[in-house]
Amino acid sequence: MLKIALQLYSVRDYCSKDLKRTLEEVASIGYEGVEFAGFYGYWAEELRDILKSLGLKVAGAHIGLSELSDEKISSTIAYQKTIGNENVVVPSLPKDFTSSKEGWLKAAELFNSLLDKLKKEGLKLGYHNHRLEFETRFNGITAWELFFKNTSQDVFIQLDIGHAIAAGNTTEELIRFIDEFPGRVKSVHVKDYSKVKGYNVFIGEGDIRWNQLLNALKGVEWFIIEQEEYKGLTSIEAVREDFKNFKKFLERLV
């Protein structure tokens, strides 16, 4: 069954004021899960109980490399296991890794090492793209391809669709990138993009051919909606609109 979650960065203004109330709003819209981008000072046990009471699953969490350092990885793992998250997603990389081919290869090596540590605890490791991974090329090979070709098959891809299209890819080109790494796209950030309006569009209003793209993503575990601009609405109103629009696309698949 296809599952829809919300990346809570979309409603960070609400989360910073009252995370519990925001989660209640998200659940009332119909979202089945959430992906975290920060925990707003909550104890893991407290957050676990709130999520359970609302029937929300944890689709993942964006966790920076600093939280996966030797000094912090044990506490990070413990927190994620307590709240019920098994998908650890690194949202971006420092410039030391992204400024050269050698840097990307070092990043791949680091991910393989981190993967071993997380797998022992029953957790998974993924990487989330921005535009950079598709805009950067080394001898014609994108940084995206270089990185994922040199990481373990178990390092999963979290494909940010909006960023990938904003980098200049067509829907057809994006499908080719997906097909190049079969089975590795485990979650996606569902975000539209328009050459005219940028990210200031709701799902279905931009340049992405959703019906065609979703057929290539049938093995995805979580479709995670993310909205960064709101067309004059509140962020909660915007993610409600996105949920309604995206659900219509998914209903055509089943």
C-alpha positions as MATLAB code, in Angstrom:
seq = 'MLKIALQLYSVRDYCSKDLKRTLEEVASIGYEGVEFAGFYGYWAEELRDILKSLGLKVAGAHIGLSELSDEKISSTIAYQKTIGNENVVVPSLPKDFTSSKEGWLKAAELFNSLLDKLKKEGLKLGYHNHRLEFETRFNGITAWELFFKNTSQDVFIQLDIGHAIAAGNTTEELIRFIDEFPGRVKSVHVKDYSKVKGYNVFIGEGDIRWNQLLNALKGVEWFIIEQEEYKGLTSIEAVREDFKNFKKFLERLV';
ca = [
       0.000    0.000    0.000;
       1.317    3.454   -0.931;
       1.970    5.595    2.138;
       2.016    9.392    2.376;
       4.048   11.251    4.992;
       4.887   14.894    5.595;
       8.401   16.299    5.910;
       7.917   18.472    8.978;
      10.316   21.086    7.608;
       7.274   22.138    5.572;
       5.530   23.328    8.742;
       8.576   24.274   10.774;
       6.983   27.576   11.828;
       4.196   25.631   13.541;
       6.548   22.966   14.914;
       8.754   25.552   16.613;
       5.729   26.919   18.487;
       3.923   23.686   19.398;
       5.132   20.393   17.942;
       2.405   18.303   19.569;
      -0.394   20.495   18.223;
       1.241   20.492   14.783;
       1.384   16.702   14.733;
      -2.312   16.639   15.624;
      -3.050   18.909   12.637;
      -0.939   16.744   10.323;
      -2.731   13.587   11.431;
      -6.135   15.228   10.977;
      -5.310   16.026    7.335;
      -4.808   12.330    6.675;
      -1.047   11.895    6.620;
       0.033    8.425    7.732;
       3.502    9.419    8.819;
       6.018   12.199    9.331;
       9.661   12.746    8.569;
      11.546   14.798   11.118;
      13.970   17.651   10.497;
      14.721   18.346   14.151;
      13.070   17.235   17.380;
      12.411   20.560   19.130;
      13.773   19.507   22.501;
      11.418   16.561   23.038;
      12.565   13.489   24.901;
      12.407   10.416   22.705;
       9.919    8.634   24.967;
       7.623   11.653   25.027;
       7.673   11.968   21.252;
       7.088    8.243   20.814;
       3.973    8.415   22.967;
       2.572   11.424   21.079;
       3.066    9.709   17.726;
       1.463    6.512   18.984;
      -1.575    8.371   20.323;
      -2.099    9.991   16.910;
      -1.490    6.856   14.871;
       1.435    8.471   13.046;
       4.394    6.424   11.828;
       7.925    7.755   11.478;
       8.863    7.728    7.803;
      12.388    8.902    8.532;
      14.501   11.648   10.018;
      16.988   14.050    8.480;
      20.136   13.757   10.545;
      23.357   15.640    9.826;
      26.735   13.947    9.719;
      27.703   15.681   12.968;
      25.058   13.611   14.775;
      26.611   10.450   13.331;
      30.119   11.204   14.595;
      31.892    8.711   16.830;
      30.970   10.843   19.845;
      27.262   11.105   19.069;
      26.233    8.104   16.992;
      25.260    5.936   19.971;
      22.865    8.528   21.392;
      21.491    9.226   17.911;
      20.788    5.538   17.358;
      19.107    5.224   20.757;
      16.834    8.208   20.073;
      15.790    6.941   16.650;
      15.039    3.446   17.902;
      12.939    4.835   20.746;
      10.723    7.000   18.522;
      10.294    4.128   16.064;
      12.424    5.424   13.212;
      14.532    3.073   11.123;
      15.338    5.437    8.227;
      18.280    7.731    8.930;
      18.639   10.207    6.057;
      21.616   12.518    5.651;
      20.087   15.659    4.101;
      23.232   17.210    2.623;
      27.023   17.111    2.658;
      29.630   19.743    3.608;
      31.575   21.438    0.818;
      34.661   19.386    1.681;
      32.836   16.428    0.153;
      31.018   18.103   -2.726;
      33.721   20.293   -4.279;
      35.643   17.506   -6.043;
      35.399   13.982   -7.389;
      37.716   12.805   -4.631;
      35.428   14.409   -2.070;
      32.387   12.532   -3.350;
      34.348    9.268   -3.257;
      35.360    9.987    0.351;
      31.705   10.654    1.151;
      30.760    7.289   -0.340;
      33.429    5.606    1.772;
      32.109    7.325    4.897;
      28.537    6.255    4.153;
      29.613    2.640    3.744;
      31.269    2.807    7.156;
      28.254    4.461    8.800;
      25.947    1.928    7.179;
      27.754   -0.929    8.914;
      27.258    0.736   12.301;
      23.580    1.486   11.725;
      22.731   -1.922   10.261;
      23.967   -3.609   13.424;
      21.269   -1.663   15.286;
      18.517   -2.403   12.773;
      18.622    1.031   11.150;
      18.932    2.030    7.488;
      20.980    4.828    5.945;
      19.981    7.033    3.040;
      21.008   10.223    1.272;
      18.784   13.107    0.155;
      19.669   15.138   -2.919;
      19.485   18.821   -3.691;
      20.144   20.338   -7.122;
      23.902   20.075   -6.683;
      24.093   16.322   -7.224;
      22.677   16.647  -10.731;
      24.315   19.941  -11.664;
      27.824   18.748  -10.750;
      29.548   16.512  -13.303;
      32.923   14.825  -13.508;
      33.832   13.742  -17.049;
      30.146   13.691  -17.916;
      29.108   11.673  -14.841;
      26.819   13.381  -12.343;
      27.808   13.524   -8.691;
      24.563   11.606   -8.026;
      25.747    8.681  -10.163;
      29.307    8.806   -8.828;
      28.138    8.722   -5.214;
      25.566    5.966   -5.513;
      27.763    3.781   -7.741;
      30.390    3.816   -4.992;
      28.120    3.210   -2.017;
      26.707   -0.098   -0.875;
      23.469   -1.265   -2.453;
      22.027   -0.883    1.045;
      22.589    2.881    1.126;
      19.176    3.946   -0.064;
      18.226    6.897   -2.222;
      15.829    9.537   -0.960;
      14.957   11.274   -4.200;
      13.881   14.894   -3.874;
      11.837   15.186   -7.048;
      11.481   18.965   -7.019;
      15.207   19.577   -6.612;
      16.027   17.036   -9.328;
      13.699   18.751  -11.802;
      14.957   22.198  -10.755;
      18.465   21.022  -11.671;
      17.329   20.810  -15.291;
      16.225   17.198  -15.610;
      13.088   16.318  -17.526;
      10.683   13.756  -16.099;
      12.047   11.231  -18.622;
      15.647   11.903  -17.577;
      14.703   11.510  -13.933;
      13.134    8.132  -14.667;
      16.399    7.069  -16.305;
      18.296    7.970  -13.123;
      15.782    5.949  -11.079;
      16.077    2.931  -13.367;
      19.874    3.096  -13.155;
      19.678    2.131   -9.468;
      16.853   -0.436   -9.279;
      15.338   -0.923   -5.848;
      17.389    1.781   -4.159;
      14.847    4.617   -4.129;
      13.093    3.850   -0.843;
      11.513    7.235   -0.195;
      10.904   10.370   -2.212;
      10.301   14.000   -1.428;
       7.164   14.873   -3.330;
       7.656   18.460   -4.390;
       6.671   20.196   -7.617;
       8.678   22.757   -9.567;
       7.958   25.205  -12.362;
      10.494   26.945  -14.602;
       8.276   30.020  -14.368;
       7.229   30.021  -10.693;
      10.017   27.990   -9.113;
       8.951   26.101   -5.983;
       5.937   28.361   -5.419;
       3.494   25.806   -6.815;
       1.477   23.013   -5.268;
       1.754   19.405   -6.391;
       0.310   19.042   -9.872;
       0.800   22.688  -10.827;
       4.422   22.525  -11.997;
       6.434   20.912  -14.785;
       6.527   17.350  -13.450;
       4.583   14.640  -15.272;
       3.372   12.916  -12.128;
       1.461   10.026  -13.686;
       4.489    8.993  -15.720;
       6.929    9.444  -12.846;
       4.856    7.593  -10.267;
       4.712    4.528  -12.488;
       8.515    4.373  -12.152;
       8.288    4.695   -8.357;
       5.905    1.884   -7.464;
       8.457    0.237   -5.167;
       8.851    3.301   -2.964;
       8.069    2.809    0.737;
       7.172    6.405    1.601;
       5.992    9.347   -0.474;
       6.998   12.313    1.673;
       5.366   15.609    0.772;
       7.497   18.707    1.228;
       6.426   22.289    0.529;
       8.828   25.204    0.932;
       6.778   28.096   -0.493;
       3.108   28.595    0.272;
       1.383   30.808   -2.330;
       0.044   33.144    0.343;
      -1.439   30.373    2.511;
      -0.271   29.236    5.923;
       2.100   26.285    5.826;
      -0.593   24.003    7.286;
      -3.084   25.096    4.633;
      -0.456   24.495    1.947;
       0.354   20.928    3.005;
      -3.377   20.197    3.204;
      -3.688   21.289   -0.440;
      -0.671   19.175   -1.406;
      -2.102   16.113    0.325;
      -5.389   16.466   -1.526;
      -3.669   16.926   -4.893;
      -1.172   14.102   -4.480;
      -3.740   11.618   -3.229;
      -5.588   12.040   -6.540;
      -2.447   11.028   -8.441;
      -1.922    7.956   -6.253;
      -5.539    6.869   -6.642;
      -4.986    6.615  -10.391;
      -2.209    4.081   -9.819;
      -4.207    1.575   -7.761;
];
